[in-house]
Amino acid sequence: MQRPYDVAVIGLGGMGAASLAHLARRGVRAVGIERYARTHELGASTGGSRIIRKAYFENPAYVPLLERAYALWHDLEIETQRTLIDLVGMLVVGGPEREGIVGTLRSARRHDLPLDVYDAGDVTRRFPGTTPRPNEIGLFERQAGIVFPEAAREAHLEVASSRGAELRFETRVESFERRDGVHAIALGDGTTLETTRIVLAPGMWTPALLAGLGLPLRVQRNVQIWFEPSIRQFDRGIFPAFFVDRAELPAPLYGFPAIAGSLKAALHAFGDLTAAEGLDRDVREGDVANVRNALDAWIPGAAAKYGRGKVCAYTLTPDGNFIVDHYPGDSSITLACGFSGHGYKFCPTIGEIVADLAMDGGTRFDIGFLRLARFAP
């Protein structure tokens, strides 16, 4: 009989693939299990682009994790000879009282991060075509930009495979239980796989897979829209990534410069609550209108022609912070979930932390604010 794996990683999206790569680098006998095909478009590690930035308005505690992520993305680019990030810069715009502005300044000051601070006139002069409100300011972070999720996920899978990890796609996990110190994972084909440790990174499928744990997670439908601008001044190389935080918007607007003539934008954390299996993946007229209206008010002409849309999902925690911790009462299981729509940029760091927790029981990184204990009554 085959001896148990050292670690089984369940879910090979961005976080699972990164975790498997870090585990494989340590020489452990690891297997990655993914319910869909290798290049599937159903999870959160798709859409062509994600924002990467250091001046983190959500919480200054993330900045050290981001510093490490930048270094690890760079190393992964060298190792795999792939372009994974593009530092086109990022502009955050809003009134001085808006959380996007307040939080960005808070993180920048606490961690001594460089930011260019503009008034509304400066924003218009620096980025022609923008329409900031007279009371708004702009915060420009030069060392921010884009991470390419599909390429990044594939790079981590490539590293994992080259270092000896086994990859199993189109393999559904039905359940798992611990027997005599070994976890038996029941698979959809009727077979069972044994492993000493488990890493759980199933993305939006976490609530269903771990229903008995009662994690405080909600799945939210979000829609990304691509437009063809009527003018070229929003092209990559001229225009940065952006985040616009305005009270009149249903949610903050974020987006990217036009690449190959197509500009992507979306409303952050805006959409109906749903379940992974029941996610409505059809793009509706209202979805397009919501983003177009917000984009027109920020950079007129950017939403001149609708190109396409894509539905994705956020897996939300109550406080918007991730869950990275051991399974309650069982340190042989590590959880990485609830990334709340802003986790992709952290993939290599989370992968390293997960490998630490799985193999060493702890990590050198300060992740107290990501632990499950914060939800305790």
Secondary structure, 3 states (H helix, E strand, C coil): CCCCEEEEEECCCHHHHHHHHHHHHCCCCEEEECCCCCCCCCCCCCCCCEEECCCCCCCHHHHHHHHHHHHHHHHHHHHHCCCCEECCCEEEEECCCCHHHHHHHHHHHHCCCCCEEEEHHHHHHHCCCCCCCCCCEEEEECCCEEECHHHHHHHHHHHHHHCCCEEECCCCEEEEEEECCEEEEEECCCCEEEEEEEEECCHHHHHHHCHHHCCCCEEEEEEEEEEECCCHHHEECCECEEEEECCCCCCCEEECCEECCEEEEEECCCCCEECHHHCCCCCCHHHHHHHHHHHHHHCCCCCCEEEEEEEEEEEECCCCCCEEEEECCEEEEEEEECCCCCCHHHHHHHHHHHHHHHHHCCCCCCCHHHCHHHHCC
